Amino acid sequence: MVFALLLGTNAAHAQKRYSVYGIGFYNLENLFDTCHDAGKNDYEYLPDGTNKWTGLKYSHKLKNMSKVLSEMGTDWLPNVGCAAIGVSEVENAKCLTDLCNQAPLKARNFKFVHIEGPDQRGVDCALVYNPSLFRVRSQELVPYIYKLSKDAGRATRGFLVVNGVLGGENLTIIVCHLPSRGAESFYREEGGRQVRELKERLQKQDPNLKIIIMGDMNDDPQDKSMAVSLGAKRKIKDVPKNGLYNPWWDVLASGTGTLQYDGKWNLFDQIILSQNLLHQEGASDYGTLKLRKHEIFRRDYLFQKEGKYKGNTLRTHAGGAWLDGYSDHLPTVVYLMKEQKK
């Protein structure tokens, strides 16, 4: 959690100490257990289903996911990792209990926040966290509302809202998984608009609240759902008071992302920050939590090493074969920094 850093080139060359916290997001790509959940279309992830999802495969998936989650944030925070990580595509609380009981996460006493949602396939969002770094105060699942009459009776993943304390400050994390690319852009634009309204409601209740919006948005930063409906800006200088900043816009423009399709990178896995978490250019003040750095978490083991899809993410399944891999997405991490008071 503590990171010593020398900032600036002033004559005093005074060294200051900072607390640094990692906050991440990871799409776990179908973390299902092997049992049927009543009312859910989880049949492909049963022992006799399409994927022949056995206890062996499930245990390997848990081990692989816990490895990634425990290593996220360690590039800057060795042996500490992330304080909190939003996750998507998790079936239920049992999966999260089993995940947090894996040795790398259990060693840090990881806990989770999860509220069972209405998604027809049974996948939810959740937040796993280190309670020694992030203290949860409240949780809420805000539903995604279908607006068109033709969608009456449909249900999908809601927005998980977790309020807590990080570094002594009030922070709310909103974890999202917007409708897939199989749906028209309208549905993701509507998701962006609903999250923006949620953000504004929270800010009206507490104008000083710091907010992080994260998730698999199924759109890139420049797409309408993110840039217009949600209103997340590309440049810090363009972010208005109570507005949002999307640091991943330029990352994608540089030629990399978090998942590939037809050899092209997309960056769906975004962590977006409220204006009061931004360090303004030219300012030296880190007296409160501010964004210091962001990164796509990359390890060699997350990629295929050979064959037609060499260089792609190493998935759990591909082409009907079990690859014993990780996810079709790469994780993302932001680091928040705050000066320690003497």
VOBA-1610 file (N, C-alpha, C; in pm, whole numbers, padded with zeros to 5 digits, always signed):
BEGIN
Met+00083-00120+00000Met+00000+00000+00000Met+00086+00125+00000Val+00201+00122+00067Val+00284+00241+00079Val+00392+00240-00028Phe+00408+00352-00095Phe+00503+00363-00204Phe+00580+00493-00187Ala+00710+00485-00177Ala+00794+00605-00161Ala+00832+00658-00298Leu+00812+00787-00320Leu+00836+00845-00451Leu+00892+00986-00435Leu+00992+01019-00516Leu+01048+01154-00518Leu+00986+01228-00636Leu+00910+01332-00607Leu+00845+01410-00710Leu+00909+01547-00724Gly+00919+01596-00848Gly+00965+01732-00871Gly+01117+01743-00869Thr+01163+01860-00907Thr+01307+01886-00912Thr+01341+02014-00838Asn+01264+02044-00735Asn+01291+02168-00663Asn+01420+02156-00582Ala+01466+02268-00534Ala+01598+02271-00470Ala+01604+02185-00346Ala+01495+02175-00278Ala+01496+02099-00153Ala+01507+01950-00178His+01461+01904-00295His+01463+01761-00328His+01404+01679-00213Ala+01298+01728-00155Ala+01240+01659-00041Ala+01166+01534-00086Gln+01195+01426-00020Gln+01127+01302-00051Gln+00999+01292+00031Lys+00890+01262-00038Lys+00761+01246+00028Lys+00718+01101+00018Arg+00632+01062+00113Arg+00581+00927+00111Arg+00432+00930+00076Tyr+00393+00829-00002Tyr+00257+00825-00051Tyr+00196+00688-00026Ser+00067+00687-00003Ser-00009+00563-00005Ser-00064+00545-00146Val-00046+00426-00201Val-00091+00396-00337Val-00185+00277-00331Tyr-00296+00288-00403Tyr-00397+00182-00403Tyr-00428+00142-00546Gly-00429+00014-00571Gly-00467-00037-00702Gly-00615-00073-00704Ile-00683-00033-00811Ile-00824-00067-00834Ile-00832-00130-00974Gly-00891-00248-00984Gly-00890-00318-01112Gly-01026-00365-01159Phe-01026-00414-01283Phe-01144-00480-01340Phe-01100-00597-01425Tyr-01180-00707-01419Tyr-01148-00826-01498Tyr-01277-00900-01534Asn-01296-00925-01663Asn-01403-01012-01709Asn-01353-01156-01698Leu-01414-01234-01610Leu-01366-01369-01581Leu-01409-01472-01685Glu-01482-01432-01784Glu-01528-01518-01893Glu-01590-01649-01842Asn-01713-01638-01799Asn-01793-01756-01766Asn-01738-01837-01648Leu-01735-01773-01532Leu-01703-01848-01410Leu-01833-01909-01359Phe-01861-02031-01403Phe-01978-02107-01363Phe-01936-02223-01274Asp-02023-02257-01179Asp-02003-02384-01108Asp-02062-02496-01192Thr-02072-02617-01138Thr-02116-02732-01216Thr-02262-02769-01189Cys-02333-02685-01114Cys-02471-02716-01076Cys-02568-02621-01147His-02687-02672-01175His-02790-02590-01240His-02853-02493-01141Asp-02862-02366-01180Asp-02935-02266-01103Asp-03076-02255-01161Ala-03175-02280-01078Ala-03314-02280-01124Ala-03348-02149-01193Gly-03410-02160-01311Gly-03454-02043-01385Gly-03347-01979-01472Lys-03226-02034-01471Lys-03116-01976-01548Lys-03076-02070-01663Asn-03037-02009-01772Asn-02993-02086-01889Asn-02842-02111-01879Asp-02806-02200-01785Asp-02664-02230-01762Asp-02628-02370-01809Tyr-02708-02426-01898Tyr-02696-02568-01932Tyr-02564-02604-01999Glu-02505-02510-02073Glu-02378-02542-02139Glu-02265-02558-02038Tyr-02285-02506-01916Tyr-02183-02519-01812Tyr-02228-02619-01704Leu-02273-02733-01751Leu-02303-02847-01665Leu-02222-02966-01715Pro-02201-03067-01632Pro-02118-03182-01675Pro-02165-03247-01804Asp-02297-03247-01829Asp-02348-03307-01953Asp-02382-03202-02058Gly-02338-03078-02036Gly-02365-02969-02130Gly-02264-02963-02242Thr-02280-02863-02326Thr-02194-02848-02444Thr-02047-02844-02408Asn-02014-02776-02299Asn-01874-02760-02260Asn-01823-02870-02166Lys-01911-02970-02137Lys-01871-03079-02047Lys-01801-03023-01924Trp-01873-02933-01855Trp-01814-02855-01746Trp-01809-02939-01617Thr-01697-03002-01597Thr-01679-03093-01484Thr-01615-03023-01365Gly-01609-03095-01254Gly-01543-03043-01135Gly-01397-03012-01160Leu-01332-03093-01242Leu-01191-03070-01275Leu-01174-02937-01347Lys-01258-02913-01447Lys-01248-02787-01522Lys-01279-02667-01432Tyr-01380-02682-01348Tyr-01416-02574-01257Tyr-01302-02542-01161Ser-01238-02642-01106Ser-01127-02619-01013Ser-01010-02552-01083His-00984-02589-01207His-00877-02524-01283His-00912-02378-01312Lys-01038-02354-01344Lys-01082-02217-01372Lys-01063-02129-01248Leu-01102-02180-01132Leu-01085-02105-01007Leu-00938-02075-00983Lys-00853-02174-01002Lys-00709-02155-00980Lys-00654-02049-01074Asn-00694-02056-01201Asn-00643-01961-01300Asn-00691-01818-01271Met-00819-01805-01236Met-00872-01671-01208Met-00807-01611-01084Ser-00787-01692-00981Ser-00727-01640-00857Ser-00582-01598-00880Lys-00514-01667-00971Lys-00376-01629-01003Lys-00372-01489-01063Val-00459-01463-01159Val-00461-01332-01223Val-00501-01223-01122Leu-00609-01247-01050Leu-00658-01147-00955Leu-00554-01113-00849Ser-00480-01213-00804Ser-00380-01188-00700Ser-00258-01115-00753Glu-00233-01125-00883Glu-00116-01058-00942Glu-00148-00919-00997Met-00275-00889-01017Met-00313-00756-01063Met-00266-00650-00963Gly-00203-00546-01012Gly-00157-00439-00925Gly-00019-00461-00866Thr+00039-00579-00883Thr+00168-00606-00820Thr+00285-00547-00897Asp+00262-00498-01019Asp+00370-00431-01090Asp+00416-00307-01014Trp+00323-00242-00948Trp+00357-00123-00869Trp+00348-00149-00720Leu+00272-00250-00683Leu+00250-00280-00541Leu+00283-00427-00514Pro+00410-00463-00517Pro+00449-00603-00496Pro+00399-00654-00361Asn+00350-00778-00362Asn+00303-00847-00241Asn+00177-00785-00182Val+00123-00683-00246Val+00001-00618-00198Val-00111-00633-00299Gly-00085-00591-00424Gly-00186-00601-00528Gly-00299-00501-00510Cys-00411-00532-00570Cys-00524-00440-00573Cys-00602-00440-00443Ala-00655-00322-00411Ala-00744-00310-00296Ala-00883-00361-00329Ala-00927-00341-00454Ala-01060-00386-00497Ala-01056-00412-00647Ile-01130-00514-00690Ile-01135-00551-00831Ile-01280-00583-00867Gly-01334-00511-00963Gly-01465-00545-01017Gly-01451-00661-01113Val-01546-00752-01110Val-01543-00868-01200Val-01680-00884-01265Ser-01680-00945-01383Ser-01805-00975-01452Ser-01804-01120-01496Glu-01921-01167-01540Glu-01943-01305-01585Glu-01915-01407-01474Val-01974-01379-01358Val-01970-01472-01244Val-02112-01523-01221Glu-02126-01656-01205Glu-02261-01712-01196Glu-02332-01679-01065Asn-02263-01693-00953Asn-02334-01681-00826Asn-02237-01663-00709Ala-02292-01652-00589Ala-02211-01632-00469Ala-02124-01753-00438Lys-02171-01872-00473Lys-02089-01992-00449Lys-01958-01983-00526Cys-01965-01940-00651Cys-01843-01925-00731Cys-01747-01826-00666Leu-01802-01717-00613Leu-01719-01615-00550Leu-01660-01664-00418Thr-01738-01741-00343Thr-01685-01802-00220Thr-01570-01896-00253Asp-01590-01980-00354Asp-01485-02073-00394Asp-01363-01998-00447Leu-01386-01888-00517Leu-01276-01808-00571Leu-01193-01746-00459Cys-01261-01684-00362Cys-01190-01619-00253Cys-01122-01718-00159Asn-01160-01846-00167Asn-01096-01949-00087Asn-00973-02008-00155Gln-00944-01963-00277Gln-00820-02006-00342Gln-00701-01943-00270Ala-00593-02019-00261Ala-00480-01981-00175Ala-00430-01838-00196Pro-00409-01790-00320Pro-00353-01655-00336Pro-00443-01545-00282Leu-00575-01564-00291Leu-00670-01463-00241Leu-00699-01483-00094Lys-00703-01607-00051Lys-00727-01635+00091Lys-00614-01580+00177Ala-00492-01580+00123Ala-00376-01529+00198Ala-00393-01381+00231Arg-00470-01308+00149Arg-00495-01166+00174Arg-00634-01143+00232Asn-00702-01250+00266Asn-00834-01242+00329Asn-00937-01174+00239Phe-00929-01199+00109Phe-01020-01135+00014Phe-01165-01171+00047Lys-01252-01069+00032Lys-01396-01084+00048Lys-01463-01043-00083Phe-01596-01053-00087Phe-01665-01013-00209Phe-01800-00950-00177Val-01845-00868-00273Val-01980-00812-00272Val-02049-00864-00397His-02167-00923-00378His-02243-00977-00490His-02391-00973-00455Ile-02472-00933-00551Ile-02617-00938-00538Ile-02671-01012-00659Glu-02744-01120-00635Glu-02796-01201-00746Glu-02884-01116-00836Gly-02854-01121-00967Gly-02926-01040-01063Gly-03019-01122-01150Pro-03091-01057-01240Pro-03195-01123-01320Pro-03148-01176-01455Asp-03018-01166-01486Asp-02970-01204-01618Asp-03015-01345-01653Gln-03063-01363-01775Gln-03120-01490-01815Gln-03018-01602-01820Arg-02895-01569-01852Arg-02790-01672-01856Arg-02730-01695-01718Gly-02759-01602-01626Gly-02717-01622-01488Gly-02585-01558-01452Val-02529-01472-01540Val-02400-01410-01507Val-02423-01274-01443Asp-02342-01245-01342Asp-02353-01122-01264Asp-02220-01049-01260Cys-02226-00925-01210Cys-02107-00850-01171Cys-02086-00864-01021Ala-01963-00845-00978Ala-01931-00852-00835Ala-01809-00766-00810Leu-01777-00748-00682Leu-01656-00679-00642Leu-01583-00766-00542Val-01458-00801-00572Val-01375-00869-00474Val-01279-00766-00418Tyr-01245-00778-00289Tyr-01167-00671-00228Tyr-01088-00722-00108Asn-00984-00646-00078Asn-00900-00671+00039Asn-00952-00582+00152Pro-01015-00641+00255Pro-01078-00559+00359Pro-00980-00480+00443Ser-00851-00511+00436Ser-00753-00429+00508Ser-00724-00299+00435Leu-00768-00289+00307Leu-00743-00170+00227Leu-00872-00096+00191Phe-00978-00171+00165Phe-01105-00112+00125Phe-01214-00163+00218Arg-01282-00071+00286Arg-01387-00108+00381Arg-01524-00079+00320Val-01602-00183+00300Val-01735-00169+00239Val-01834-00114+00340Arg-01913-00016+00296Arg-02016+00043+00382Arg-02158+00011+00334Ser-02179+00004+00203Ser-02313-00026+00152Ser-02303-00085+00012Gln-02410-00150-00030Gln-02414-00211-00162Gln-02556-00208-00216Glu-02567-00199-00348Glu-02698-00188-00413Glu-02684-00239-00556Leu-02787-00308-00605Leu-02791-00347-00745Leu-02899-00264-00814Val-02855-00176-00903Val-02948-00090-00976Val-02978-00158-01110Pro-03104-00186-01139Pro-03136-00262-01261Pro-03113-00182-01388Tyr-03073-00254-01493Tyr-03075-00198-01628Tyr-03221-00204-01674Ile-03274-00090-01718Ile-03414-00081-01757Ile-03426-00082-01910Tyr-03495-00182-01963Tyr-03525-00184-02106Tyr-03636-00084-02135Lys-03614+00004-02233Lys-03705+00115-02259Lys-03805+00087-02371Leu-03775-00005-02461Leu-03861-00029-02576Leu-03968-00131-02543Ser-04088-00109-02595Ser-04200-00198-02566Ser-04173-00340-02613Lys-04095-00355-02718Lys-04066-00490-02770Lys-03979-00570-02673Asp-03916-00500-02577Asp-03828-00568-02481Asp-03897-00596-02348Ala-04027-00575-02342Ala-04100-00598-02217Ala-04076-00740-02167Gly-04043-00751-02040Gly-04018-00883-01980Gly-03875-00929-01988Arg-03791-00857-02064Arg-03650-00895-02072Arg-03576-00844-01949Ala-03467-00911-01917Ala-03386-00869-01802Ala-03239-00899-01831Thr-03154-00812-01786Thr-03010-00834-01804Thr-02937-00783-01680Arg-02807-00783-01689Arg-02723-00746-01575Arg-02745-00602-01532Gly-02756-00582-01403Gly-02769-00447-01349Gly-02634-00386-01319Phe-02637-00274-01248Phe-02516-00199-01212Phe-02493-00217-01062Leu-02383-00282-01027Leu-02352-00305-00886Leu-02285-00181-00829Val-02346-00124-00726Val-02297-00001-00664Val-02246-00033-00525Val-02117-00013-00503Val-02055-00045-00375Val-01991+00082-00320Asn-02036+00125-00205Asn-01975+00241-00139Asn-01884+00192-00027Gly-01769+00256-00016Gly-01675+00217+00089Gly-01575+00326+00119Val-01476+00289+00198Val-01371+00381+00239Val-01238+00328+00188Leu-01166+00414+00116Leu-01033+00382+00065Leu-00941+00496+00103Gly-00834+00466+00174Gly-00740+00570+00214Gly-00805+00678+00297Gly-00906+00641+00375Gly-00975+00737+00460Gly-01076+00823+00387Glu-01104+00793+00260Glu-01195+00875+00181Glu-01314+00794+00133Asn-01424+00864+00113Asn-01549+00804+00067Asn-01541+00779-00083Leu-01556+00653-00123Leu-01543+00615-00264Leu-01654+00519-00300Thr-01720+00544-00413Thr-01820+00452-00465Thr-01769+00392-00596Ile-01781+00261-00606Ile-01741+00187-00726Ile-01868+00130-00790Ile-01886+00156-00918Ile-01999+00104-00994Ile-01945+00003-01095Val-01989-00121-01084Val-01942-00228-01173Val-02050-00260-01274Cys-02013-00257-01402Cys-02110-00272-01512Cys-02070-00385-01606His-02169-00438-01675His-02146-00526-01790His-02259-00496-01888Leu-02232-00404-01980Leu-02336-00356-02070Leu-02374-00463-02173Pro-02490-00448-02238Pro-02535-00548-02336Pro-02429-00577-02443Ser-02429-00700-02490Ser-02324-00748-02580Ser-02333-00685-02718Arg-02231-00711-02798Arg-02229-00663-02936Arg-02332-00736-03023Gly-02392-00841-02969Gly-02502-00904-03041Gly-02625-00817-03045Ala-02631-00718-02958Ala-02742-00622-02954Ala-02702-00494-03027Glu-02801-00417-03067Glu-02775-00290-03135Glu-02706-00193-03041Ser-02637-00095-03099Ser-02566+00006-03021Ser-02661+00079-02926Phe-02787+00092-02965Phe-02885+00162-02882Phe-02886+00110-02739Tyr-02873-00022-02720Tyr-02885-00079-02587Tyr-02764-00045-02499Arg-02648-00034-02560Arg-02530+00009-02483Arg-02534+00160-02458Glu-02584+00234-02556Glu-02602+00378-02535Glu-02699+00403-02420Glu-02804+00324-02415Glu-02901+00337-02306Glu-02835+00300-02173Gly-02748+00199-02173Gly-02675+00165-02052Gly-02586+00278-02006Gly-02515+00340-02100Gly-02430+00454-02065Gly-02511+00568-02006Arg-02629+00594-02064Arg-02714+00701-02013Arg-02764+00670-01872Gln-02801+00544-01849Gln-02851+00507-01717Gln-02742+00515-01611Val-02620+00478-01647Val-02509+00489-01552Val-02479+00635-01523Arg-02489+00719-01625Arg-02467+00863-01604Arg-02571+00919-01508Glu-02697+00881-01526Glu-02802+00927-01435Glu-02776+00877-01292Leu-02730+00754-01280Leu-02697+00699-01149Leu-02584+00779-01085Lys-02481+00808-01162Lys-02369+00887-01113Lys-02414+01024-01066Glu-02502+01088-01143Glu-02550+01221-01108Glu-02637+01217-00982Arg-02714+01110-00965Arg-02794+01096-00843Arg-02704+01084-00721Leu-02598+01006-00733Leu-02505+00989-00622Leu-02435+01120-00588Gln-02398+01195-00691Gln-02331+01323-00669Gln-02425+01426-00608Lys-02553+01417-00640Lys-02649+01509-00580Lys-02662+01482-00430Gln-02655+01354-00393Gln-02662+01316-00252Gln-02536+01358-00177Asp-02420+01349-00245Asp-02292+01385-00184Asp-02203+01448-00292Pro-02201+01582-00302Pro-02124+01649-00407Pro-01974+01619-00403Asn-01923+01574-00289Asn-01780+01545-00276Asn-01746+01398-00301Leu-01846+01317-00331Leu-01824+01174-00348Leu-01730+01146-00466Lys-01633+01060-00442Lys-01545+01015-00549Lys-01602+00885-00607Ile-01606+00878-00740Ile-01675+00769-00808Ile-01584+00707-00913Ile-01582+00574-00915Ile-01516+00498-01020Ile-01622+00412-01088Ile-01632+00424-01220Ile-01722+00342-01300Ile-01636+00246-01382Met-01663+00118-01370Met-01580+00020-01438Met-01666-00090-01499Gly-01607-00162-01592Gly-01680-00277-01643Gly-01642-00315-01784Asp-01704-00424-01829Asp-01700-00464-01969Asp-01811-00388-02038Met-01774-00284-02108Met-01873-00195-02167Met-01921-00244-02304Asn-01854-00346-02360Asn-01886-00398-02493Asn-01882-00288-02599Asp-01814-00182-02568Asp-01788-00071-02660Asp-01651-00015-02627Asp-01593+00055-02723Asp-01465+00121-02702Asp-01486+00262-02646Pro-01381+00324-02593Pro-01396+00456-02530Pro-01457+00563-02620Gln-01429+00556-02751Gln-01479+00659-02841Gln-01620+00632-02891Asp-01676+00516-02859Asp-01810+00483-02905Asp-01914+00568-02832Lys-02031+00578-02893Lys-02133+00672-02845Lys-02176+00644-02702Ser-02184+00516-02665Ser-02229+00482-02529Ser-02138+00542-02423Met-02008+00545-02451Met-01910+00594-02354Met-01885+00744-02369Ala-01862+00788-02492Ala-01821+00926-02515Ala-01936+01025-02506Val-02057+00982-02542Val-02171+01073-02545Val-02269+01040-02432Ser-02322+00918-02431Ser-02425+00883-02332Ser-02370+00893-02190Leu-02255+00832-02166Leu-02193+00841-02033Leu-02120+00975-02018Gly-02063+01024-02127Gly-01997+01154-02124Gly-01856+01152-02069Ala-01784+01039-02085Ala-01648+01027-02034Ala-01550+01088-02134Lys-01471+01185-02088Lys-01385+01263-02176Lys-01248+01199-02198Arg-01189+01233-02312Arg-01059+01179-02350Arg-00944+01249-02279Lys-00957+01379-02256Lys-00850+01459-02197Lys-00894+01516-02062Ile-00802+01516-01966Ile-00833+01568-01833Ile-00878+01714-01841Lys-00815+01791-01927Lys-00847+01933-01936Lys-00991+01957-01983Asp-01052+01858-02045Asp-01188+01874-02097Asp-01295+01825-02000Val-01253+01770-01886Val-01349+01715-01790Val-01408+01828-01706Pro-01539+01848-01710Pro-01601+01954-01629Pro-01614+01910-01483Lys-01649+02004-01399Lys-01677+01971-01259Lys-01785+01864-01254Asn-01760+01761-01172Asn-01850+01646-01157Asn-01857+01560-01283Gly-01767+01585-01378Gly-01764+01505-01500Gly-01681+01379-01485Leu-01654+01313-01598Leu-01586+01184-01599Leu-01469+01184-01697Tyr-01364+01112-01660Tyr-01245+01098-01743Tyr-01225+00951-01779Asn-01198+00926-01908Asn-01171+00791-01957Asn-01027+00780-02004Pro-00937+00725-01922Pro-00795+00722-01959Pro-00760+00620-02067Trp-00857+00538-02110Trp-00826+00428-02201Trp-00837+00467-02347Trp-00890+00584-02373Trp-00908+00633-02510Trp-00774+00634-02584Asp-00675+00696-02524Asp-00544+00705-02589Asp-00470+00572-02589Val-00499+00486-02493Val-00436+00353-02492Val-00478+00275-02616Leu-00607+00275-02646Leu-00655+00207-02766Leu-00599+00271-02892Ala-00592+00404-02894Ala-00539+00474-03010Ala-00393+00439-03036Ser-00321+00396-02932Ser-00180+00359-02947Ser-00164+00221-03010Gly-00274+00147-03023Gly-00268+00019-03093Gly-00280-00105-03007Thr-00322-00090-02884Thr-00340-00207-02799Thr-00475-00199-02729Gly-00516-00310-02669Gly-00645-00314-02603Gly-00656-00432-02509Thr-00778-00473-02480Thr-00800-00580-02383Thr-00861-00705-02444Leu-00905-00699-02569Leu-00952-00819-02637Leu-00940-00798-02787Gln-00932-00909-02860Gln-00914-00903-03004Gln-01032-00966-03076Tyr-01064-00909-03192Tyr-01165-00968-03279Tyr-01118-00949-03423Asp-01104-01060-03494Asp-01053-01058-03631Asp-00920-00984-03640Gly-00834-01007-03540Gly-00700-00950-03542Gly-00694-00804-03501Lys-00805-00746-03462Lys-00809-00605-03424Lys-00836-00593-03275Trp-00764-00501-03211Trp-00782-00479-03068Trp-00904-00392-03041Asn-00977-00429-02939Asn-01079-00344-02878Asn-01039-00321-02733Leu-01099-00220-02672Leu-01073-00193-02531Leu-01208-00172-02462Phe-01273-00284-02431Phe-01405-00280-02368Phe-01395-00265-02217Asp-01281-00303-02160Asp-01267-00315-02014Asp-01210-00186-01957Gln-01300-00097-01921Gln-01262+00040-01887Gln-01285+00070-01739Ile-01201+00157-01687Ile-01215+00210-01552Ile-01217+00361-01566Ile-01330+00422-01534Ile-01356+00563-01560Ile-01368+00636-01427Leu-01310+00755-01417Leu-01297+00823-01289Leu-01366+00958-01287Ser-01424+00992-01173Ser-01487+01122-01155Ser-01380+01232-01147Gln-01421+01352-01178Gln-01330+01467-01189Gln-01248+01490-01063Asn-01305+01464-00946Asn-01232+01490-00822Asn-01127+01385-00790Leu-01110+01286-00879Leu-01000+01189-00866Leu-00885+01221-00961Leu-00892+01335-01027Leu-00793+01368-01129Leu-00689+01466-01076His-00566+01443-01115His-00455+01532-01082His-00439+01629-01198Gln-00469+01753-01173Gln-00465+01853-01280Gln-00321+01884-01321Glu-00303+01906-01449Glu-00170+01934-01504Glu-00108+02056-01436Gly+00016+02041-01394Gly+00088+02149-01329Gly+00070+02153-01179Ala-00027+02080-01128Ala-00051+02078-00983Ala+00042+01978-00916Ser+00077+02004-00793Ser+00166+01914-00719Ser+00094+01847-00603Asp-00031+01881-00583Asp-00104+01836-00466Asp-00158+01695-00482Tyr-00115+01604-00397Tyr-00175+01471-00384Tyr-00229+01456-00242Gly-00288+01563-00192Gly-00338+01560-00056Gly-00459+01471-00038Thr-00530+01445-00149Thr-00640+01349-00149Thr-00614+01249-00262Leu-00692+01143-00264Leu-00672+01039-00365Leu-00682+01097-00506Lys-00579+01069-00586Lys-00576+01114-00724Lys-00521+01001-00813Leu-00566+01000-00938Leu-00515+00904-01035Leu-00367+00931-01062Arg-00286+00828-01050Arg-00144+00840-01080Arg-00105+00767-01208Lys-00168+00651-01231Lys-00123+00566-01342Lys-00235+00470-01378His-00236+00424-01502His-00330+00319-01544His-00257+00224-01638Glu-00302+00099-01639Glu-00233-00001-01720Glu-00326-00116-01756Ile-00298-00178-01870Ile-00356-00308-01902Ile-00264-00412-01840Phe-00319-00501-01761Phe-00240-00605-01695Phe-00208-00713-01798Arg-00080-00735-01819Arg-00036-00833-01919Arg+00067-00928-01857Arg+00049-01055-01883Arg+00147-01158-01848Arg+00155-01255-01965Asp+00271-01314-01988Asp+00288-01405-02100Asp+00189-01520-02095Tyr+00156-01566-01975Tyr+00068-01682-01964Tyr-00075-01654-02007Leu-00111-01527-02026Leu-00246-01491-02067Leu-00266-01500-02218Phe-00160-01535-02292Phe-00166-01535-02438Phe-00134-01673-02494Gln-00195-01703-02610Gln-00164-01826-02680Gln-00023-01816-02739Lys+00051-01923-02727Lys+00193-01922-02766Lys+00217-01975-02907Glu+00121-02044-02966Glu+00143-02106-03097Glu+00011-02122-03170Gly+00023-02168-03293Gly-00095-02196-03372Gly-00153-02076-03442Lys-00270-02096-03501Lys-00338-01994-03581Lys-00365-01868-03501Tyr-00394-01883-03371Tyr-00431-01769-03288Tyr-00320-01727-03193Lys-00197-01752-03234Lys-00083-01709-03153Lys-00090-01558-03129Gly-00073-01518-03003Gly-00080-01378-02968Gly-00216-01334-02918Asn-00318-01418-02939Asn-00450-01388-02885Asn-00456-01427-02738Thr-00557-01377-02670Thr-00575-01416-02530Thr-00605-01565-02521Leu-00553-01628-02417Leu-00571-01772-02395Leu-00700-01794-02317Arg-00801-01844-02386Arg-00933-01859-02329Arg-00948-01994-02259Thr-01060-02006-02188Thr-01092-02135-02126Thr-01129-02237-02232His-01213-02198-02327His-01253-02282-02439His-01233-02204-02569Ala-01206-02277-02675Ala-01202-02217-02809Ala-01223-02329-02911Gly-01315-02304-03003Gly-01341-02403-03107Gly-01388-02537-03053Gly-01455-02534-02939Gly-01505-02657-02879Gly-01404-02731-02795Ala-01280-02682-02790Ala-01175-02749-02713Ala-01149-02675-02582Trp-01120-02750-02479Trp-01083-02692-02349Trp-00935-02658-02353Leu-00902-02532-02338Leu-00764-02485-02343Leu-00704-02468-02204Asp-00787-02478-02099Asp-00741-02457-01962Asp-00678-02319-01948Gly-00740-02221-02013Gly-00685-02086-02014Gly-00752-01996-01913Tyr-00761-01869-01947Tyr-00801-01767-01852Tyr-00928-01695-01897Ser-00916-01602-01989Ser-01030-01523-02033Ser-01002-01469-02172Asp-01109-01431-02241Asp-01092-01363-02370Asp-01062-01215-02351His-01062-01169-02227His-01032-01029-02194His-00904-01022-02111Leu-00836-00907-02121Leu-00726-00876-02030Leu-00777-00781-01922Pro-00720-00787-01804Pro-00763-00697-01695Pro-00705-00557-01713Thr-00767-00463-01644Thr-00716-00326-01638Thr-00702-00284-01492Val-00608-00191-01469Val-00580-00144-01333Val-00554+00006-01336Val-00608+00078-01237Val-00568+00217-01213Val-00506+00225-01074Tyr-00416+00319-01057Tyr-00349+00341-00929Tyr-00386+00480-00877Leu-00436+00484-00756Leu-00467+00610-00690Leu-00361+00639-00584Met-00316+00763-00576Met-00208+00799-00487Met-00252+00913-00395Lys-00202+00908-00271Lys-00234+01009-00171Lys-00113+01030-00081Glu-00076+01157-00062Glu+00040+01188+00024Glu+00010+01153+00169Gln+00104+01089+00231Gln+00091+01058+00374Gln+00124+01182+00457Lys+00041+01211+00552Lys+00065+01326+00639Lys+00161+01285+00750Lys+00252+01374+00780Lys+00350+01345+00885Lys+00287+01360+01022
//
